[in-house]
Amino acid sequence: MNPLDVFLLAVAMDLLFGEPPASIHPVVLIGRLIAALRRRAAPTRLHGAFIAASVVLASVVAGHLVIAIADLASPGFAIVLSAYLLKSTFAIRSLLQTSRDIGLAIEGDLGEAKRMLPALVSRDANSLTANQAASAVIESLSENYVDAVISPIFYYILFSPLGLGLEAALAFKAVSTMDSMLGYRTPDLREIGWASARLDDLANWIPARISPPIIAASRPLRAVPALRASIMWHGATPSPNSGWPMAAAAGALGIRLEKPGAYIINESGGSPGVGDIFRALWLLGVAMALAVILAIAVLAEEIYLTGQGLAGWFG
């Protein structure tokens, strides 16, 4: 199975259709498994590590077996199914659309925007000003550029030569989903979510540091400020990874990003407004396109090695 064919189809699915219904979304199924295991687990690090290992292993094995069975029935169907599963690990259209919708709401109805913000950020939105809400959207958009785009694509490319690209992307998504459900420092999750949070930090470590050059290349005239900001301000956030893309975006846009009471990034920049959300959408949209182009370039070697492209689906 050609990994480039699968990737191209997965990107097309994402851009054309966005997220599938929850009832058939692989990530929703992963989330249900996490929730079921958590209900039966004690709030300890050991039980949290067991959940993490079990969810990653189940995601990898299930994905591998489903594709192997589908390939026995029809190689063409196996490629389509592989693309569907791969698409579930990244979210280009959904991330851009959600950020745009909240930006429009901030512009027209701040109260409605605050009700929408939990779809994108975890902070309490009730007390945010319009500028703080705009900052929250830009922060989340740039942070999720890594988590929801760069990282799954990175692991797909890294393991594709071994024939395990899809499995690696699913493993990453399992880790990311566990972190979003368990990786908080609240009394009930601090211990059981420790392994999930640490795995997520490790999984995103390289992709986060790849992101500033791509973001900088997305706005060449601001490439130097973007890279400078990423170097100066990446350590401002509690996360070892999220500061890299957020600082690069702040530098590229010339704005200050702030989570009240938590951190400030690019302190000398201007206070972000609604217009900066749409500038950020363009910046990160171009960065996503560049990431896809780079992925295609790396995976294209597979075509030359195998001599198979889309025409080989049913051969």
N, C-alpha and C positions, 0 to 999 in steps of 0.2 A: 504494500500500500504506500503510495507516494505521499510523504508528509506535506509537500507543497500543495498538492491538490486538496487535501483535507483542510489546510490552513486557509486557502483562498475561499473555499466554500463556507468555512466557519465565519470568516470576516463578512462575506456577502450575506449570510443569514443574520448576523448581528445588525448590519447596517439597514437591511431591508425590513426585518421583522422585530428587532429589539428582543426583549425578554419573553420567553415562552410562558404559558399559563403556569401558575404555581403547582397545579395538580400533576404536571409532567416535567417540572423543572428539576434537573439533577441536584442543584444546590439546595433546593427545598427538601429533597429527600435526605441529603447529608445533614441538614439542620434538624430534621426529625430524629435521625439516629443519635445525634449529639444530645438532644433534649431527652430522649428515652434513656440513654446511658447516664445522664446527669441525675435523673430522678432516682436511679438505683444506686448511686455512688455516694460514699461518704465525702464530706468536704475536706479532703486531704490532698496533698501533692501526689501521693502514690496513686490514688484513684484518678486524679486528673491526668497523670501520665498514662494510665491504662486507657482512659477515654481517648487521649490523643493518638496513641498507637493503634487502637482498635479502629478509629474512624479513618485514619489515613490508610491502613491496610485494607479495610472494607471498601473504600473508594477506589483504590488501585485494582484490587482483585475483581470487583464488580465490573468496572469499566473494561478491563482486559477480557473477562469472560463474555460479556455482552457482545463485544466486537468480534471475538473469535467465533462465537456461535453465528452471528450475522454473516460473517465472511464465508462460512460453510454454505449458507443458503444462497447468498448473492454478494459477490465482491463489490458491486455497485452500491447496493444497499448498505454494506459495511462502511463504505466511504462516507455516505450521507449521514449515517448514524454517528460515525466518528466525528464528523464536522459539527453535528448537533451537540455532542458531548463537549467538544473543544470550545464551541461558542459559549457554552454555559459557564466556562471558567473566566471569560472576560466580558466587559460591558461598556463598549464604546458609545453606542447610541443612547443607552439608558442614562449613563453618567452625564453626557452632554445635555440631553433633553431635560433631565431633572434639574440640573443647575440652571438651565435657561428658564424653565418654568418658575423657579423660585426667584430668579432675578426679575422676571416680569411682575411677579407678585409684590416684591419689595417696592418696585416702582409705582404700583397702583394701589396696593392694600397691604400695609406692613403687618397687620394682624393676621391676614391670611398667609402671608409669607412665614410668620412665626409658627403657624400650624403645620406648614409644609416642611419646615426645616428639619424636623426629626427624621425625615426620609434620607437626609444627606449627612447630618451631623448629630453627635450624641450629646452635645451640651444643652443646658437649659436655655431655650430661646425666648422665654417670656420677657426677660429684662433687657434684651438686646436693642440697641438703637439701629437705625437703618444702616449706618456705616459699619457697625459691628456685625450685623446680619450679612452685609455684603462681604466683609472679611471672612466670615464663617463659610460662605459658599465658595469663595476662591481658595481658602485653605483646604476644604474638603475635596474640591475638584482637583487640585494639584496633588494632594496626598493620594487620592484614589487613582490618579494617573499611574502610580506605581502599582498599587495593590490590585487594581481592576484591569490593568492593561499590560504594563511592562512585565510584571512578574510572571503571570501565566504564560505569556508569549516567550519569555526568556527560558523557562523550564521546558516548554515544548521544543524549542530549538535545541537546547542543550542535550536533551535525551533522545531526540529523533534519530541520530545516527545509530543508536542502540535498538531502535524500533519501539521505544517506550516514551515517545513524546507526549502522547495523550495521557498515559498513566501519570507522568510527572506533573502535567498541568492539573489533573484531577487531584493529585496529592497536595499540590500547593493550594488549590481551592478549598480542600478539606481543612487544611491548617488555617487559612484565612477565615473560613466560616467559624471554626472553633474559637478563634481569637475574638471575632465580633460577638460571639454569644457568651464566652466564658472569661475572656481576657481582661477583666476589670479588677480594680483594687478595692472593691466593696467587701464588707466583712464576709458575705456568703460566697464570694467568688475568688477572693485573694489567693487561697491555697489551691482549690480545685482547678483554677484557671491558669496557674503558674506555668505549667508545661506548655499549654496552648500559646500563651503570650510569648514565651521564650522561643518556641518553634517559629512563630510568626516573625519575630525580630530576626532570627537567623535566616529564614527563607527570603525576606525582603532586603537583606543586607546589601547584596551585590546589585540587584535591580535599582534600589534607591540611589546608589552612587553612580549608576549609569544614566539616571534620568537628567541631571543638570546639563550635561553636554547636549542632549537631544532638545531639551527646552531652550537652551541658548541658541542652538541652530535654528529653532523655529522663529526666532526674531533676531536675525544677524546683527542689526544695528544696535541691539541691546545685549549682545552676547557677552561682552566683558562685564557689564554690571550684573548680569544674571549669574555668571560663574563666580564673580567676586562675592556676591551675596550668599551663594550656596556655601562657600568656604567660610565666610565670617559668621553666618547665622544658623548653620545646620544643627548646631548643638543647643539651640534655644529651647527646643521642645523636649518633653520628657522621653519621647520615643527616640531611639537611636537612628531611626530611618526617615520619619515623616518630615523632618526639618530640611532634608536635602531638596526634594522637589518644591516644597513650599517656599523656601528661600530663593531658589532659582526663579520661580514664577514671580515672586515679589520684586526681585532685582530686574527681571525683564520688563515688568510693568511699571517700575518706579513707585511702588506703593508700600505701605506699612501694613503688615498683617498682625492681628492681635487677638488672642483668646483671653478675655478679661480674667485677671488673677492667675494666669498660667504662664503665658509667654508673650514676647513681642519679637517680631522678625522684621529686619530692615527698618530700624527705628526712624531713620531720617527720611523715609519715603512719605508720600502723601497719604492722607486718610482715604481708604477706598470707598467709592460710591457705586451706584448701580451700573453706571457706564463701564466701570472697571470689571464688572462681572462679564460683560459681553466682550471686552478686550481679552479677558482671561479665557473665555470660551474659544475665541479665535486662536490664541496662543497654544492652549492645550489641545485643541482640535488639530492644529498643524503638527504638534508634537506626536499625537497619536498616529497621524498619517505617516510621519517619518518613521515611527517605530514599526508600522506595518510594512513599509517599503524596505527597511533594513532586514526585517524578518524574511521577506520574500527573496531578497538578494542572497541571504545565507542559505535558505532552503532550496534555492534554485539549483544548487550543485547536485541535488538529488536527481533532478531531471536528467542531467548529463550522465550520471552514473548508472541510472536504470533505463534511460530511454523511454520512460513512461510519463505521460501527462494525462490530461483529462480524457484523451482518446483511449487510454488503457483501462478505463473503468470497467468495461464489460468484455474486455478481451480475454 
